[in-house]
């Protein structure tokens, strides 16, 4: 049964500008559905396990924290099966962050099947520096490239260092 008094007691941990550590598991600490655990910068970090986990280190279906591991993860370092959002994000699905690695990656440095970022590396890449098979970028390196500086087999660019252009230029001097 849901314990309203226990939930209301949780609010007292948030007092004093959040300087107290938080240790809350619902419905029980043996099998937490919701787990919120943090050391508030005192001592070693606490690990939160649960279906929904929030804390210094969080492991759960939905996880959020400094280090988060789960299906959906949010945190400084996020590792998620379907979604990861964080400074460093690793995912089998969508990853977003400063460094993003996943099937679909969006970030300053993005690595994945489809990548969008300042530096994008992937089969389909769009970025200032883009490396991959199908590429658009200021500096584009790959098989089919489009950009200011295009380096690859096929493509167009202001500075075209592409096989098509080199073959076309070589045919002019034969």
N, C-alpha and C positions, 0 to 999 in steps of 0.2 A: 504494500500500500504506500502511496505517496506521502512523504512526511513534510508537510508544509512548514512545520517549525524548524526542520533542518535546513530547508531552503532559505527561510528568513534569517537564520543564524549565519548563512553564507555572507550576507551583506555586511556583517560586522568585520569580516576579514578585509573588506575593501576600504575601510575607514583609515584615517591617519595617512592620507595621500598614497595609499597602496604600498606602504613600507612593510606591512606584515606579509608573511608568506601565506599562500593559499593552498589548502589541501582539501579538496571536495570531490567525493565520488557519489554518484547516485545510480541505482538505489542502494548499492552496498559497495564496500571496498573489495569484496571478493569477486564480484562480477559487475564492474561499472559500465553503465550505458553512457553516462556523461562523466568525464573525469577532467578536473581542473586542478593542476598542481604546479606551483612555482615556488622557488626559494626566495624570490624578491631580491636577488643579489647577495643573499647571505648563505655562505657555505656552498656545498656542491649542488649542481642543478638536479631538480626532481624530474622523474619520468612519469608522464601521464599515459595510461593505457585505457582504451575504451572505444566504444563506437564513435563517440564524439570526444576528442581529446584536445585539451588546450594546456600548454605549459612550457617549461624550459625545453624539454624534449617531449614531443608528443607522437604517439603511435596509435593509429585508429583508422576507421573508415574515412572520417573527416578529421584532419589533424591541423592544428595551428600552433606555432611556437617558434622558438629560436631554431630548433631543428625539428622538422615535421616529416613524418613518414606515414603514408596512407593512400587511399584511393584518390581523395581530393586533399591536397596539401597546400598550406599557406604558411610561410615563415621565411626567416633569413636563409636557411638552407631547406629547401622543400623537395621531397622525393615523393612523387605520386604516380599511381598507375594510369589514371585518366587525366588528371589536372595537377599542375604544380605551378604555384606563383610565389616568387621570392627573389632575393638577391641572387642566389644560385638555385636554379630550378631544373630538376631532372624528371622527365616523364615519358611514359610510353604513348601518351596522347599529346595534349597541349601543354607547353611549357612557356612561361612568361617571366622575365626577370633580367637583371643585368647580364648574367650568363645563363642562357636557356638552351637546354638540350632535350629534344623530344621529336616526335613525328612532325608536329607543327610547332615551330619555335619562333618566339617573338622576343627580341631583347637586343641589348647593345652588342653582345656576341651571341649569335644564334646559330645552332648546329642542329640539323634535322632533315627529314624528308623534304619539307617545305620550310624555308627559313627567311625571316624578315628581320633585318637589324643593321647596325652600322657595319659590322662584319658578319656576313651571312654565308654559311657553308651548308650546302645541301643539294639534293637533286634539282629542286626549284629554289633559286635564291634571288633575293632582292635586297640590295644594300649598297652602302658607299663602296665597300669592298665586298664583292660577291664571287663566290667560288662554287661551281657545280656543273650540272648538265645543261639546264636551261637557266640563263643568268641575265639579270638586268642590274647594272650598277655603274657608279662613276669609274671604278676599276672592275671590269668584268673578266673573269677567267673561267673557261669551261668549253663545252662542246658547241652550244648555240649561245652566242654572247651579244649583248647590246649595251653600249655604254660609252663614256668619253674615251677611256682606254679599253679597247676590246682585245682580249688575248684568247684565242681559241681556234676551233676548226671552222665554224660558220658564224657569221654575224656582221654587225655594223658598229662603227664607232668613229669618233673624231680622230683618234689615233688607232686605226685598224691593224692590229697584228694578228690577223686571222688567216687561216689556210686559204679561204676563198679569195681574199684580196691578194695574197702572195702569188697564188696560181694565176690570177687574172693579170697581175703585173708581169709575171714571167712570160706569159703568152704574148705580151706586147713587144717584147724584145727578142722574140725568136724569129 
